[in-house]
């Protein structure tokens, strides 16, 4: 088991170098830059969904997301119930190969879901195939 993360740290501190100011003028880019300056312990479900969906800070944010999902597998950001789970299930295979604890915990929480929403069935099957 890993040591608990220091929730007062930001991704800029945990995952140097700091990004600085955004060089591209889009809402998503600005949001991701802003979230790198926010302490990881203050990130909301929506913040986690966005950053994980963009593949940013996976080493630190997937564990936080899995802990949220263990309490509420269909935790909802701004889109729909289960949108955080969708982001986690789409994390690339390479992450899961190097991180057995979080892969196993994710597989366990999927096994505890009494019934998968139809829209998640294919994603869960793809995740299981990718991480087998």
Secondary structure as UniProt FT lines:
FT   TURN            7..8
FT   HELIX           11..14
FT   HELIX           27..36
FT   HELIX           40..42
FT   HELIX           45..53
FT   TURN            54..55
FT   HELIX           58..71
FT   TURN            73..74
FT   HELIX           83..89
FT   HELIX           93..97
FT   HELIX           100..112
FT   HELIX           118..131
//
